[in-house]
Amino acid sequence: MKFTAAGDAIIQRRIPKDFPGYSELTPFISQGDARFFNLETTLNREGECFASQFSGGTWIRTNPEVLADLKGFGFNMTSFNNNHAMDFSYDGFLKTLEHVEASGLVNAGCGRNMAAAAAPRYLETNQGRVALIAVNTNFDASMMAGHPGQRVPGRPGVNGLRIQEKFVVSQEDIALIRSLAQKTGVNCAREITRKEGYNYPPVPEGEAEFGTLRFMTGDETRWVRTVHPQDEQRVMAAIEEARFQADYVIISVHSHQLEGDRKETPSAFLEKFSRDCIDAGADAVVGHGPHLLRPIEVYNGKPIFYSLGDFILQLYSLEFAPEDFFNQYGLTSADQVGKLLLKRSKNRTVGLMEDIRMFETVIPCWEMENGRMTSLELMPACGVKGGHKSEEGLPRRVTDLGFIERLSKMSEPYGVKMEIGKDGIVRCRWE
């Protein structure tokens, strides 16, 4: 069975029917029996939904007709479980869910309660049944879906992976942190609440807290992040169910966190979680979120794409924005959106839309047989940067493949080597 996938589709407007990228990319995407992309926008009409107090960075929305344009590339699976899912609050979230469901695209990761958001969703093909499970590590707490109670309905939201953090420091540093906490009083309110019996667990022996930060002693100073065990257990249970119900299981992971000082480097917890998913029975992990390419790994004969980058990037195509967004930059909604975006980008000198790495992407096509990947090919593509506004941010096939060398170097430590064929397709080998 064959699979294809694309990264983030930050789509803000309709795609012209004669857009050349359709004929360049659709034949490659359509090789897959299962064809996935990440929908990184909300779908609602002007004036229909109020904006949330928070956003995923930009308050993103567009009209639902764009789903037909995305399906024009051949996709049949998606998720909008990402940091923008609640940009237009619960109304915007539910409108998006309704439109995606009506489109016929198999979608996972968002639901009217936690059980629905966490459940595998299934694609029926002549080559086998494919399960999709979608998770997200970047979300405001209010975005997390909730379980229903006996008399209270569940909360709409995303299937989130909460990340627990601790800092390992020396005993000398622990003593300094405790001293600073005492001198500043940063922990006083929490200690009072803890004594009153509310849900703040006691600080374990050998650890210290400074506000919401937790420290523990160790030999090597480091930042330790782990997936919340309750969330990981929920995902592993979904994989177990999907393995019973389907022939193949795909995990979609939206994650921005990085390791060290390079955005291209996936976090250690994401590496562990992805491998744990494979060990639990998943057949592939498709990552997206940081808006650029990250390494490709083949683990136990199955692919992990730590980030496929942006398939569509149209952050300069907002038609309107909430007052909160304007206020962040000393403006009001009486000002033009163009003025807002120019101010945020410092007159188009900084930001995602000014970094070519955010436009570079690959579309993988891989084949599975007897539980292992037998081939992996990548089609290089790049969003249009500059030129006609109608094509800005839309993907085109490219012949300048310098960024593939960068992707290849990133992937080599993960056991994957790449060769560019005369046809411009990248073929991967792995150990």
C-alpha positions in Angstrom: 0.0 0.0 0.0 1.2 3.5 -0.8 1.0 6.7 1.3 1.6 10.4 0.5 1.6 13.3 2.9 2.1 17.1 3.1 2.8 19.5 5.9 1.0 22.6 7.1 -1.6 24.1 4.7 -1.9 27.7 6.1 -4.4 28.6 3.4 -6.3 32.0 3.5 -7.9 32.2 0.1 -9.2 30.3 -2.9 -6.7 28.6 -5.3 -7.1 29.5 -9.0 -8.5 26.5 -10.9 -5.7 26.7 -13.5 -2.9 27.0 -10.8 0.1 25.2 -12.4 1.0 23.5 -9.0 -2.0 21.2 -9.5 -0.6 19.5 -12.6 2.9 19.5 -11.1 2.1 17.9 -7.7 -1.3 16.1 -8.0 0.0 13.1 -10.0 2.7 12.5 -7.3 0.3 13.0 -4.4 -2.3 10.8 -6.0 0.0 7.8 -6.1 -0.9 7.3 -2.4 -3.9 5.3 -1.4 -3.9 7.4 1.8 -3.1 11.1 1.2 -2.8 13.4 4.3 -2.2 17.1 4.9 -2.5 19.3 8.0 -5.2 22.0 7.8 -3.8 25.0 9.7 -6.6 27.4 9.6 -10.2 27.8 10.9 -13.2 27.8 8.5 -15.9 30.3 9.2 -17.4 33.3 7.4 -16.9 37.0 8.1 -18.8 38.1 11.2 -19.9 34.5 12.1 -17.6 33.8 15.0 -15.8 36.0 17.6 -12.1 35.7 18.1 -10.5 34.0 21.0 -8.5 36.1 23.5 -5.4 34.1 22.4 -4.3 32.7 19.0 -1.7 30.4 17.6 0.3 33.5 16.7 -1.9 34.9 14.0 -5.7 34.8 14.1 -6.3 32.6 11.0 -9.5 31.9 9.2 -10.8 31.5 5.7 -14.0 30.4 3.9 -14.9 26.7 3.8 -14.7 26.5 0.0 -10.9 26.2 0.2 -11.4 22.6 1.2 -12.5 21.8 -2.4 -9.3 23.5 -3.6 -7.2 21.4 -1.3 -9.0 18.2 -2.3 -8.0 19.2 -5.9 -4.4 18.1 -5.0 -5.8 14.7 -4.3 -5.8 14.6 -0.5 -8.3 12.4 1.3 -7.2 12.7 5.0 -6.6 15.7 7.2 -6.5 17.1 10.8 -6.8 20.6 12.1 -5.4 19.6 15.5 -2.9 22.4 15.8 -2.2 25.6 17.7 -4.7 27.6 15.6 -7.7 25.3 16.1 -9.3 27.8 18.6 -8.3 31.1 17.0 -12.0 31.9 16.7 -13.0 30.3 19.9 -15.4 27.4 20.3 -17.8 28.6 17.7 -15.0 28.8 15.1 -13.7 25.4 16.2 -17.1 23.8 15.8 -17.8 25.5 12.4 -14.4 24.2 11.2 -15.3 20.7 12.4 -18.6 20.8 10.6 -17.1 21.9 7.4 -14.3 19.4 7.4 -16.8 16.6 8.2 -19.0 17.7 5.4 -16.1 17.7 2.9 -15.7 13.9 3.0 -12.1 14.2 4.2 -11.3 11.7 6.9 -10.2 13.8 9.9 -9.0 13.1 13.4 -7.7 14.9 16.5 -10.6 17.4 17.0 -14.0 16.6 18.4 -17.0 17.6 20.4 -15.5 15.9 23.5 -12.3 14.1 24.3 -13.5 10.6 23.3 -14.3 11.9 19.8 -11.1 13.9 19.5 -8.9 11.0 20.6 -10.6 8.4 18.5 -9.0 6.9 15.4 -10.8 7.8 12.2 -10.7 5.4 9.2 -10.2 5.6 5.5 -11.5 2.8 3.3 -9.3 1.9 0.3 -9.0 -1.1 -2.0 -5.5 -1.7 -0.6 -6.5 -1.7 3.0 -8.2 0.3 5.8 -6.1 3.2 7.2 -6.5 4.6 10.7 -5.6 8.3 11.5 -4.8 9.5 15.0 -3.9 13.2 15.5 -2.2 14.8 18.5 -0.8 18.3 19.3 1.8 19.5 21.8 1.2 23.3 21.3 -2.1 24.5 22.7 -3.6 26.9 25.3 -5.1 24.9 28.2 -8.6 25.8 27.2 -8.2 24.1 23.8 -8.0 20.6 25.4 -11.1 18.6 24.8 -12.9 17.3 27.9 -14.6 14.1 28.9 -18.4 14.2 29.6 -19.6 13.6 33.1 -22.8 12.1 34.4 -24.7 15.4 34.1 -22.2 17.7 32.3 -21.5 17.4 28.5 -17.9 17.0 27.3 -15.9 20.0 26.1 -15.1 20.5 22.4 -11.4 20.6 21.7 -8.2 19.0 20.6 -6.5 15.7 21.5 -3.6 17.4 23.3 -0.3 16.1 24.5 0.6 18.0 27.6 4.4 18.4 28.2 5.8 18.2 31.7 9.0 20.1 32.4 11.7 19.9 35.0 15.1 21.5 35.2 18.0 19.4 36.5 20.6 21.5 38.4 23.2 21.1 41.0 22.5 21.0 44.8 24.2 24.4 45.0 21.7 25.8 42.4 18.8 24.1 44.2 19.8 26.0 47.4 20.0 29.3 45.5 16.5 28.7 43.9 15.0 28.0 47.3 16.6 31.1 48.7 15.3 33.3 45.8 11.8 31.8 46.2 11.8 32.6 49.9 13.1 36.2 49.4 10.7 37.0 46.6 7.7 35.2 48.0 6.9 33.8 44.6 5.6 30.5 46.1 3.6 31.9 49.0 0.1 31.9 47.3 0.7 28.3 46.0 1.8 27.2 49.5 -1.4 28.6 51.0 -3.5 27.0 48.4 -1.7 23.7 49.0 -2.4 23.9 52.7 -6.0 24.5 52.0 -6.2 21.1 50.3 -6.5 22.2 46.7 -4.8 20.2 43.9 -1.2 21.2 44.2 0.8 18.1 45.0 3.7 18.5 47.5 7.2 19.1 46.2 9.2 15.9 46.4 12.3 15.6 48.5 15.3 17.0 46.7 13.3 19.2 44.4 12.4 22.9 44.5 9.8 25.1 42.8 10.0 28.7 41.7 6.5 29.7 40.7 5.4 27.2 38.0 9.0 26.1 37.4 10.2 22.8 38.9 13.8 21.9 39.7 15.5 18.7 40.7 19.1 17.8 41.6 21.4 15.9 39.2 24.9 15.6 37.9 24.3 17.4 34.6 22.4 20.6 34.1 19.6 20.1 31.6 16.0 20.7 30.7 13.9 17.6 30.9 10.5 17.4 29.1 8.2 14.4 29.0 4.7 13.7 27.7 2.1 13.7 30.4 1.5 10.0 31.2 -2.3 10.3 31.0 -2.1 11.7 27.5 0.4 9.2 26.3 -1.7 6.3 27.7 -4.7 7.7 25.8 -2.8 7.7 22.5 -1.4 4.3 23.1 -4.9 2.9 23.8 -6.1 4.5 20.5 -3.2 2.9 18.6 -4.2 -0.5 20.1 -7.8 0.0 19.0 -6.7 1.2 15.5 -4.4 -1.9 15.1 -7.5 -4.1 15.7 -9.8 -2.1 13.4 -7.4 -1.2 10.5 -4.5 -2.5 8.4 -2.4 0.6 8.8 -2.1 3.3 11.5 -0.9 6.8 10.8 -0.1 9.3 13.6 -0.2 13.0 12.9 1.8 15.1 15.4 1.8 18.9 15.5 4.8 20.1 17.6 6.8 23.3 17.6 9.2 22.5 20.4 12.9 22.2 19.6 16.1 20.9 21.2 19.0 23.3 21.6 19.2 26.5 19.5 18.2 25.2 16.0 14.6 25.2 14.9 15.3 22.2 12.7 16.2 20.0 15.6 13.2 18.0 17.0 12.8 17.8 20.8 14.0 14.8 22.6 10.5 14.1 23.9 9.1 14.1 20.4 11.7 11.6 19.3 10.8 9.3 22.2 7.1 9.7 21.7 7.3 9.0 18.0 9.3 5.9 18.5 7.0 4.8 21.2 4.1 5.1 18.8 5.9 2.9 16.3 6.6 0.4 19.0 2.9 0.4 20.0 1.9 -0.5 16.5 1.8 2.7 14.4 3.1 2.4 10.8 4.2 6.1 10.3 4.4 9.3 12.2 3.8 12.5 10.1 5.1 15.6 11.9 4.4 19.3 11.2 4.3 22.5 13.1 7.7 24.4 13.1 7.1 25.7 9.5 10.3 24.2 8.1 11.8 20.8 7.3 13.1 18.6 10.0 14.9 15.2 9.8 13.4 12.0 8.4 14.0 8.8 10.4 13.3 5.2 9.6 12.7 3.4 12.9 12.1 -0.4 13.0 11.3 -0.2 9.3 8.7 2.6 9.5 9.0 6.3 8.7 9.0 9.2 11.1 8.8 12.6 9.4 9.7 15.1 12.2 8.3 18.0 10.1 7.3 18.3 6.5 7.4 22.1 6.6 4.7 24.3 5.0 2.7 23.0 2.0 0.9 26.4 1.8 2.0 29.6 3.6 -0.3 32.6 3.2 0.1 34.7 6.3 0.1 37.9 4.2 -3.4 37.1 2.9 -5.5 37.9 5.9 -8.6 39.9 5.0 -9.4 41.1 8.5 -8.2 40.6 12.1 -9.5 41.0 15.6 -8.9 44.1 17.6 -6.6 42.2 19.9 -4.2 41.5 17.0 -4.0 45.2 16.1 -3.6 46.2 19.7 -0.5 44.0 20.1 1.3 46.4 17.6 -0.1 49.7 18.8 -2.8 49.9 16.2 -6.6 49.5 16.1 -9.0 47.7 13.7 -9.6 51.1 12.1 -6.2 50.6 10.6 -5.6 48.5 7.5 -4.6 44.8 7.8 -1.7 45.5 5.5 -0.4 48.1 7.9 -0.6 45.6 10.7 1.3 42.9 8.8 3.9 45.4 7.6 4.5 46.5 11.2 4.7 43.0 12.6 7.2 42.0 9.8 9.2 45.2 10.2 8.3 46.2 6.7 8.8 42.7 5.3 12.2 42.0 6.8 11.4 39.5 9.5 8.9 36.7 10.1 7.9 33.4 8.5 7.0 35.0 5.2 10.5 36.4 4.8 12.4 33.2 5.5 12.8 30.9 2.4 13.1 27.8 4.7 9.5 28.2 5.6 8.5 27.8 1.9 10.7 24.7 1.3 8.9 21.4 1.6 8.9 17.8 0.5 6.0 15.5 -0.3 6.9 11.9 0.7 5.5 8.8 -1.1 6.2 5.6 0.7 5.1 2.0 0.2 4.4 -0.5 3.0 4.5 -4.3 2.6 4.3 -6.9 5.4 4.6 -4.2 8.1 7.7 -2.5 6.8 8.5 0.3 4.4 9.9 -0.9 1.1 10.4 2.4 -0.7 10.5 6.1 0.1 10.5 8.9 -2.4 10.3 12.7 -1.9 9.1 15.3 -4.3 10.7 18.7 -3.5 8.4 21.7 -3.7 8.5 25.3 -2.6 5.8 27.9 -2.0 5.8 30.8 -4.4 7.6 33.8 -2.8 6.8 37.1 -4.5 5.4 37.3 -8.0 1.6 37.3 -8.5 -0.4 37.7 -5.3 -2.8 35.0 -6.5 0.0 32.4 -6.3 1.9 33.7 -3.2 2.6 30.9 -0.8 1.2 28.1 -3.0 3.4 25.1 -3.7 5.2 24.6 -7.0 7.6 21.9 -8.0 11.2 23.2 -8.0 14.5 22.4 -9.7 16.7 24.3 -7.3 17.3 21.5 -4.8 19.9 23.0 -2.5 17.7 22.6 0.5 17.6 18.8 -0.1 21.3 18.7 0.7 20.4 20.3 4.1 17.6 17.8 4.7 19.9 14.9 3.8 22.6 16.1 6.3 19.9 16.4 9.0 18.6 12.9 8.3 21.9 11.0 8.1 22.3 10.7 11.9 18.8 9.1 11.8 20.0 6.5 9.4 18.5 7.9 6.2 20.5 8.8 3.1 19.2 10.6 0.0 19.9 10.6 -3.7 18.4 13.0 -6.2 17.4 11.3 -9.5 17.6 12.8 -13.0 13.8 13.2 -12.7 14.2 15.5 -9.7 12.7 12.9 -7.3 14.7 12.2 -4.1 15.1 8.5 -3.3 15.9 7.5 0.2 17.9 4.6 1.6 18.1 3.6 5.2 20.0 1.3 7.5 
